[in-house]
Amino acid sequence: MSWRATILTLFPDMFPGPLGLSLAGRALREGRWAIEALDIRSFATDRHRTVDDTPFGGGAGMVMRPDVLDLACEAATSRNPGAPLVYLTPRGRRLDQALVRDLAAGPGVTVLCGRYEGVDQRVIEARQMVEVSAGDFVLSGGEPAALLMLDACIRLLPGVMGAAASAEEESHGAEGLLEYPHYTRPAEWQGRKVPEVLLSGHHAEVARWRRAEAEAATRTRRPDLWERYQTRAGAEPKQAKAGRLDGHPAAA
């Protein structure tokens, strides 16, 4: 059985979108994964197909109704049994490569794309949704975040990527380091030369250079990742020079 994505959305025409192109699109056509987008509005029970209402306690905006969403979730989960139900929300756990690997290793994922001010908390709790955020920014809805998350998962599925090693060596690979710089022909461009070690043919030296560059980039650009890397390596976490990005839970 292929890996399956079931999407609950008010805009089903947004899927598969870019996932129908390039490697993901080819894998979709080959049957390595499947996608179905369900229109939440089709589960509304009134003649106006209402999916939202004003928030209790007052405030701006509208909230997606729990009764409508519960019907939609029931239909989606029955189509995709065993797959986690993910709600993309600013309050969720930040999406990272570890979570992507977990999702890609399972049977698939059911994704709720919120709109308006959010979703009634009761249906989140009743359905035991996994709340996930794509990053520290705000989107108009969950659909772009869903496309991002699905792309990250699909490329890890067996047979999707041309070179299996690419998935391990890229940014946020198995060791949790950012990726080292890449260079290709010409060896000199606008007065800028490729580092000599990459032209040496000495594979061990190239590997050492790449590791050092990856560590330097992670240490200065992502102190949070560097600290985790140091901890996993059994070393005392060091305070990176770059400042931390503190603030509210990740949004998307």
C-alpha distance (Angstrom), angle and dihedral (degrees) to the residues before:
residue distance angle dihedral
M1 . . .
S2 3.81 . .
W3 3.79 124.5 .
R4 3.80 107.9 -89.9
A5 3.80 133.7 -152.3
T6 3.80 119.3 -164.3
I7 3.80 114.3 -171.0
L8 3.80 126.9 -160.3
T9 3.78 108.1 -159.1
L10 3.79 145.0 141.8
F11 3.81 87.9 -131.6
P12 3.83 108.5 49.9
D13 3.81 91.5 165.5
M14 3.81 88.0 72.4
F15 3.82 88.5 74.3
P16 2.94 136.5 115.9
G17 3.82 83.3 3.5
P18 3.82 109.7 146.4
L19 3.80 89.4 -0.9
G20 3.79 86.9 73.8
L21 3.82 90.0 65.5
S22 3.81 137.9 66.6
L23 3.84 118.8 1.0
A24 3.80 95.0 -17.8
G25 3.80 91.3 49.4
R26 3.77 93.0 49.5
A27 3.80 90.6 48.6
L28 3.81 89.1 49.4
R29 3.80 91.3 53.5
E30 3.81 90.4 46.7
G31 3.80 90.7 53.8
R32 3.80 95.9 -115.8
W33 3.81 88.2 129.8
A34 3.79 137.4 5.6
I35 3.80 135.4 -150.5
E36 3.79 135.0 -160.3
A37 3.80 125.2 -179.3
L38 3.81 117.2 -156.5
D39 3.80 120.7 -160.7
I40 3.82 108.3 -126.7
R41 3.79 89.9 -155.4
S42 3.81 90.9 65.1
F43 3.82 88.1 68.3
A44 3.81 94.5 57.8
T45 3.79 113.1 112.1
D46 3.81 103.1 -153.9
R47 3.78 126.3 81.2
H48 3.81 91.8 -109.3
R49 3.83 91.3 54.2
T50 3.77 91.6 -127.7
V51 3.80 115.8 -169.2
D52 3.81 101.5 170.2
D53 3.80 142.3 42.6
T54 3.81 140.4 -176.4
P55 3.82 116.9 -72.7
F56 3.79 121.0 -103.3
G57 3.79 109.0 -115.5
G58 3.77 92.9 33.4
G59 3.77 130.2 -98.7
A60 3.76 139.1 132.3
G61 3.77 125.6 -55.9
M62 3.77 133.9 14.6
V63 3.80 135.0 -76.1
M64 3.80 126.8 -137.5
R65 3.81 110.9 -110.8
P66 3.82 119.5 -111.2
D67 3.81 95.6 -143.1
V68 3.80 93.8 55.5
L69 3.79 93.2 42.8
D70 3.79 92.8 48.2
L71 3.81 90.9 56.6
A72 3.79 89.6 48.1
C73 3.79 92.2 48.6
E74 3.79 91.7 49.3
A75 3.79 90.7 54.5
A76 3.81 93.3 44.9
T77 3.79 96.9 47.7
S78 3.80 92.0 47.6
R79 3.81 88.1 56.4
N80 3.80 92.3 47.9
P81 3.84 107.5 33.7
G82 3.77 116.4 -172.5
A83 3.80 94.4 18.8
P84 3.82 118.3 119.9
L85 3.80 117.5 -110.6
V86 3.80 106.8 -125.7
Y87 3.79 123.0 -165.3
L88 3.80 113.8 -163.3
T89 3.80 107.1 -140.4
P90 3.83 141.2 147.0
R91 3.81 87.7 -115.6
G92 3.77 95.5 58.3
R93 3.77 135.7 102.5
R94 3.77 109.7 -80.9
L95 3.78 112.6 -101.1
D96 3.80 110.2 -113.0
Q97 3.78 137.5 164.3
A98 3.79 93.1 -94.2
L99 3.80 91.3 58.2
V100 3.81 90.5 43.6
R101 3.80 90.2 54.8
D102 3.80 91.4 49.7
L103 3.79 92.1 50.8
A104 3.80 93.3 45.1
A105 3.82 90.9 51.0
G106 3.80 92.5 56.5
P107 3.80 132.5 71.1
G108 3.79 92.8 -86.4
V109 3.79 139.2 -78.8
T110 3.79 139.4 -87.0
V111 3.81 111.2 -145.4
L112 3.80 129.0 -161.0
C113 3.80 112.0 -156.7
G114 3.79 109.0 -157.6
R115 3.79 127.5 -152.0
Y116 3.81 137.3 -175.2
E117 3.82 113.8 23.2
G118 3.79 93.6 -28.0
V119 3.79 144.0 -87.4
D120 3.80 129.9 -48.9
Q121 3.80 105.9 -95.0
R122 3.80 93.3 -134.5
V123 3.79 95.0 67.6
I124 3.82 90.5 46.8
E125 3.79 89.1 56.4
A126 3.80 96.2 39.5
R127 3.80 92.3 51.8
Q128 3.81 93.8 39.7
M129 3.78 91.3 -130.4
V130 3.78 120.9 -166.8
E131 3.81 105.0 -125.7
V132 3.81 112.6 -144.2
S133 3.80 132.8 176.7
A134 3.80 126.2 -157.1
G135 3.81 94.9 -150.3
D136 3.79 149.2 -57.4
F137 3.79 97.0 -49.8
V138 3.80 138.9 80.6
L139 3.80 125.2 -114.3
S140 3.80 131.1 -168.7
G141 3.79 89.6 -114.8
G142 3.77 144.4 -16.9
E143 3.80 97.0 -91.6
P144 3.84 98.8 88.2
A145 3.80 89.7 45.8
A146 3.81 89.6 49.9
L147 3.81 91.1 52.9
L148 3.79 89.7 50.6
M149 3.80 93.6 49.0
L150 3.80 93.5 45.7
D151 3.79 92.9 49.3
A152 3.80 90.1 53.0
C153 3.82 90.4 51.2
I154 3.79 98.9 42.4
R155 3.79 95.0 54.3
L156 3.83 88.9 60.0
L157 3.80 94.3 54.8
P158 3.81 116.2 109.7
G159 3.78 112.6 -85.3
V160 3.81 97.0 8.6
M161 3.81 99.4 103.3
G162 3.78 120.3 55.0
A163 3.82 96.0 -137.3
A164 3.80 118.9 37.3
A165 3.80 91.0 -158.2
S166 3.79 90.8 63.1
A167 3.79 91.8 69.4
E168 3.80 91.6 55.3
E169 3.81 98.9 44.1
E170 3.79 99.5 45.4
S171 3.79 127.8 93.8
H172 3.83 114.1 -58.9
G173 3.80 89.2 16.7
A174 3.77 126.4 158.1
E175 3.82 93.6 -59.1
G176 3.79 95.8 47.2
L177 3.82 96.5 -120.3
L178 3.78 127.3 134.1
E179 3.77 114.6 -109.3
Y180 3.79 123.9 -89.0
P181 3.86 119.8 -117.8
H182 3.80 119.3 -81.9
Y183 3.81 129.2 -141.3
T184 3.80 135.8 -177.0
R185 3.82 139.1 168.2
P186 2.97 133.9 -10.3
A187 3.80 97.1 56.8
E188 3.82 89.1 -149.5
W189 3.79 122.5 34.9
Q190 3.81 125.6 175.1
G191 3.78 89.3 -17.7
R192 3.81 92.9 -51.9
K193 3.80 115.5 121.4
V194 3.76 130.4 -155.2
P195 3.84 111.5 -112.0
E196 3.80 108.5 -88.1
V197 3.80 93.5 -127.3
L198 3.81 90.3 65.9
L199 3.81 90.1 57.2
S200 3.81 94.4 46.8
G201 3.80 98.7 84.1
H202 3.82 88.1 -136.5
H203 3.79 101.9 132.7
A204 3.79 96.3 -169.2
E205 3.81 91.6 52.0
V206 3.80 90.9 47.0
A207 3.80 90.0 51.6
R208 3.82 91.4 50.0
W209 3.81 91.5 48.4
R210 3.80 92.2 49.8
R211 3.79 92.3 48.5
A212 3.81 91.3 49.8
E213 3.82 92.0 48.5
A214 3.80 91.6 47.9
E215 3.79 91.7 50.0
A216 3.82 92.4 46.9
A217 3.80 92.6 50.2
T218 3.79 92.4 47.5
R219 3.81 93.6 46.1
T220 3.82 94.8 51.6
R221 3.80 102.1 32.6
R222 3.81 104.1 33.6
P223 3.81 111.4 26.4
D224 3.80 89.7 170.4
L225 3.80 91.6 60.1
W226 3.80 91.5 42.3
E227 3.79 91.7 54.2
R228 3.80 91.5 51.3
Y229 3.81 90.4 46.9
Q230 3.79 91.1 51.3
T231 3.80 91.1 48.5
R232 3.79 92.6 50.7
A233 3.78 90.0 48.5
G234 3.81 89.2 56.5
A235 3.79 94.3 -113.2
E236 3.78 127.7 127.8
P237 3.83 107.8 -95.1
K238 3.78 110.3 -106.1
Q239 3.78 125.6 -146.9
A240 3.78 107.6 -111.6
K241 3.75 120.5 -138.2
A242 3.77 95.2 -125.4
G243 3.80 117.1 84.9
R244 3.79 122.6 -109.5
L245 3.76 124.4 -111.2
D246 3.78 103.5 -127.3
G247 3.77 125.2 177.9
H248 3.77 146.1 87.5
P249 3.81 125.5 -9.4
A250 3.78 114.7 -73.3
A251 3.79 115.0 -80.8
A252 3.75 135.6 -143.6
